[in-house]
Amino acid sequence: MSARLKLFLSGFLLFFAFVFFSFLVHKNIFTQVDFNATVRLQDNISRRFDDSFSFLSDVGHFEVMTVVLVIIAGWLAFKRRFLAAISAFCLFVGFHVIEIFGKFFVDHPPPPEFMLRTRDMVEFPQFHVRAEFSYPSGHAGRTAFLSVILIIMILSSKKFSTTIKVLLCSLILIYDFTMFVSRVYLGEHWSTDVIGGILLGAAFGLISGVFIAKNSHEKTS
């Protein structure tokens, strides 16, 4: 089985995992798990991390992540991987279409205001306002989407040694973990919102990676 086919099938399976998980969330299967996870994180993480986690909240906004995507797409275009650049943009848009659909149709209210710990570091005009329902997490999804693309690009590169690849991928995963935890700790989302965002973002990232991996055998300049 080729690497491209594995990426596509993995993305396809993750997307259907997202659909099934969304159904369970809509049925309120994880309500107590969500509440317990938020309480435990807020009880066990010091309030001195509020500013740092709030900064991550700003980094994960649509506007900032779009700039990161433009940089990635620009690099792909520079390497003449135009289809990869276009697919990344299209799937990024597709992710947000499904995210908005989920927020309006999956009955999953966000954490109550008394749990909210976010401190506004920078004001952004939002791609969407905080809706009545919070599933899935856009921050988690965007992070997973771009991280998967970056990891595929790193692993496909012939310029990096194995050690450098492991180091770079580890840094990305550490950042991802911190971002995901921050969404729950700050009271912006329930843990299931974050999981749903990860599944959707990673699924679209893997499918986008099909077009990146397609040219991975070519020499880089």
Phi and psi in degrees as a GROMACS rama.xvg file:
@    title "Ramachandran Plot"
@    xaxis  label "Phi"
@    yaxis  label "Psi"
@TYPE xy
-71.9096  161.175  SER-2
-63.5381  -37.9169  ALA-3
-64.2543  -41.7079  ARG-4
-66.5025  -38.5633  LEU-5
-62.4036  -41.9629  LYS-6
-62.7318  -44.9901  LEU-7
-63.5722  -47.2001  PHE-8
-64.2426  -38.7842  LEU-9
-63.3537  -44.5948  SER-10
-64.1842  -41.1643  GLY-11
-61.1768  -46.0258  PHE-12
-66.3199  -39.5399  LEU-13
-64.8477  -36.8257  LEU-14
-64.2006  -42.8971  PHE-15
-70.7229  -28.7192  PHE-16
-64.5111  -38.7457  ALA-17
-62.4297  -44.9516  PHE-18
-61.3457  -45.8924  VAL-19
-66.2579  -42.9692  PHE-20
-63.3285  -37.6996  PHE-21
-61.7327  -39.0403  SER-22
-61.5063  -43.5784  PHE-23
-65.0096  -40.1364  LEU-24
-63.3033  -43.2253  VAL-25
-59.6297  -31.7405  HIS-26
-85.6354  5.57728  LYS-27
60.0785  37.4533  ASN-28
-69.7567  -31.0953  ILE-29
-108.967  20.7562  PHE-30
-56.9123  -48.7909  THR-31
-69.3305  -36.5181  GLN-32
-62.1888  -44.3866  VAL-33
-58.0508  -50.1561  ASP-34
-62.8785  -45.0743  PHE-35
-62.7716  -40.3472  ASN-36
-63.4301  -42.8463  ALA-37
-65.6266  -45.3498  THR-38
-61.6227  -43.4374  VAL-39
-65.823  -42.056  ARG-40
-64.9855  -43.5382  LEU-41
-70.4174  -27.7983  GLN-42
-78.3792  -27.9895  ASP-43
-107.055  -5.33073  ASN-44
-110.131  130.709  ILE-45
-64.4819  145.683  SER-46
-66.0445  -13.7939  ARG-47
-67.7831  -12.9079  ARG-48
-87.973  -0.406206  PHE-49
-56.7485  -45.4166  ASP-50
-66.2972  -42.4433  ASP-51
-64.4725  -44.3369  SER-52
-68.4138  -34.4899  PHE-53
-66.7827  -34.7161  SER-54
-62.5366  -42.0597  PHE-55
-61.2479  -34.601  LEU-56
-61.2185  -40.3709  SER-57
-68.5029  -39.6669  ASP-58
-61.4632  -33.6629  VAL-59
-82.819  0.654824  GLY-60
-62.7693  156.391  HIS-61
-55.1907  -42.8619  PHE-62
-63.0466  -45.1263  GLU-63
-68.0995  -44.7959  VAL-64
-65.9558  -30.4701  MET-65
-66.0267  -38.4926  THR-66
-61.8192  -43.0174  VAL-67
-61.4887  -42.1967  VAL-68
-63.4707  -39.7343  LEU-69
-61.5473  -40.2556  VAL-70
-63.8291  -45.1475  ILE-71
-62.6586  -47.1012  ILE-72
-64.0718  -37.4806  ALA-73
-62.3342  -40.6097  GLY-74
-65.1709  -42.5302  TRP-75
-63.1713  -41.4829  LEU-76
-64.9082  -38.3601  ALA-77
-60.5404  -35.3378  PHE-78
-84.6832  7.70049  LYS-79
64.9893  30.5534  ARG-80
-101.7  65.8122  ARG-81
-66.0335  -39.3767  PHE-82
-63.3512  -38.6738  LEU-83
-64.5394  -42.0746  ALA-84
-64.9838  -44.2043  ALA-85
-66.5945  -42.2697  ILE-86
-64.1993  -36.2706  SER-87
-62.1529  -43.8593  ALA-88
-64.9959  -45.2874  PHE-89
-63.1525  -42.3905  CYS-90
-72.5768  -29.7381  LEU-91
-63.0822  -43.6245  PHE-92
-65.0776  -43.173  VAL-93
-60.6465  -38.5043  GLY-94
-57.938  -45.3103  PHE-95
-70.8016  -31  HIS-96
-62.0868  -46.3067  VAL-97
-69.9683  -36.2416  ILE-98
-59.1337  -47.2212  GLU-99
-63.9976  -41.3282  ILE-100
-57.7679  -45.1251  PHE-101
-62.6044  -41.0199  GLY-102
-66.1843  -26.833  LYS-103
-93.1135  -22.8369  PHE-104
-117.857  -13.9832  PHE-105
-95.5508  116.474  VAL-106
-72.8794  91.0507  ASP-107
-151.167  84.9068  HIS-108
-60.9171  150.382  PRO-109
-72.1159  169.885  PRO-110
-57.5948  150.702  PRO-111
-64.7014  158.605  PRO-112
-59.0026  -32.0853  GLU-113
-66.9948  -15.9044  PHE-114
-91.0894  -10.5106  MET-115
-73.4096  125.767  LEU-116
-121.936  6.00055  ARG-117
-66.7007  135.681  THR-118
-109.78  125.089  ARG-119
-71.0444  106.722  ASP-120
-85.4648  -42.1609  MET-121
-138.855  139.38  VAL-122
-91.8545  127.758  GLU-123
-121.003  138.506  PHE-124
-68.6746  120.762  PRO-125
-81.4921  145.297  GLN-126
-63.908  -34.6219  PHE-127
-148.887  148.303  HIS-128
-81.1091  166.001  VAL-129
-66.6227  110.312  ARG-130
-80.0635  175.263  ALA-131
-62.7637  -32.5865  GLU-132
-114.26  150.117  PHE-133
-115.499  6.98762  SER-134
-100.579  132.53  TYR-135
-91.2543  174.812  PRO-136
-76.9349  119.534  SER-137
-66.3907  -39.0825  GLY-138
-59.1875  -48.2389  HIS-139
-64.3533  -41.4131  ALA-140
-66.0267  -45.1336  GLY-141
-63.0607  -40.4555  ARG-142
-62.5166  -46.4066  THR-143
-64.5335  -42.0106  ALA-144
-59.4801  -53.4391  PHE-145
-70.0606  -34.2382  LEU-146
-66.133  -41.979  SER-147
-61.7327  -43.4087  VAL-148
-61.9519  -45.7827  ILE-149
-62.7909  -42.1557  LEU-150
-64.1203  -41.0403  ILE-151
-63.6592  -41.1051  ILE-152
-63.2271  -40.9939  MET-153
-66.0548  -47.0814  ILE-154
-67.5406  -27.0201  LEU-155
-82.4244  -14.488  SER-156
-72.1647  143.283  SER-157
-99.8706  -0.846384  LYS-158
-85.4924  -26.2522  LYS-159
-95.0057  141.666  PHE-160
-75.2976  167.2  SER-161
-59.5725  -39.454  THR-162
-62.4933  -44.9141  THR-163
-64.8406  -40.3459  ILE-164
-60.9469  -44.866  LYS-165
-62.9749  -41.2097  VAL-166
-64.139  -47.972  LEU-167
-64.6057  -43.6989  LEU-168
-64.9373  -36.6857  CYS-169
-65.1594  -41.1006  SER-170
-62.9421  -41.1791  LEU-171
-63.0129  -43.7837  ILE-172
-67.5354  -35.6426  LEU-173
-64.8563  -43.3112  ILE-174
-59.9608  -45.3711  TYR-175
-59.1379  -47.7871  ASP-176
-59.3774  -42.9546  PHE-177
-64.1722  -42.1991  THR-178
-62.1258  -45.161  MET-179
-63.9295  -43.8027  PHE-180
-63.6384  -38.7927  VAL-181
-62.3385  -34.7316  SER-182
-63.0692  -38.9464  ARG-183
-78.0477  -45.963  VAL-184
-58.8174  -41.683  TYR-185
-72.2616  -10.1717  LEU-186
77.0797  17.9363  GLY-187
-79.0272  -33.8291  GLU-188
-145.272  157.615  HIS-189
-80.1407  163.696  TRP-190
-60.8542  -35.2404  SER-191
-68.2611  -31.847  THR-192
-61.1456  -42.6211  ASP-193
-67.0144  -44.9509  VAL-194
-61.1378  -44.0434  ILE-195
-60.5553  -42.4039  GLY-196
-63.0985  -40.726  GLY-197
-62.5228  -46.5358  ILE-198
-60.6563  -45.6761  LEU-199
-69.2513  -46.7912  LEU-200
-64.049  -42.9068  GLY-201
-66.2797  -38.2302  ALA-202
-60.2132  -47.6301  ALA-203
-69.8053  -33.2074  PHE-204
-65.5994  -40.6358  GLY-205
-65.9224  -40.6255  LEU-206
-66.2794  -40.0016  ILE-207
-63.2719  -35.7672  SER-208
-63.6379  -20.4448  GLY-209
-57.3157  -41.0406  VAL-210
-78.4335  -25.9025  PHE-211
-74.5189  -45.895  ILE-212
-67.6855  -20.4976  ALA-213
-57.6084  -36.1668  LYS-214
-105.313  15.1772  ASN-215
-65.1354  -17.9146  SER-216
-81.3415  -12.9721  HIS-217
-77.609  153.344  GLU-218
-73.3669  136.227  LYS-219
-91.5611  146.966  THR-220
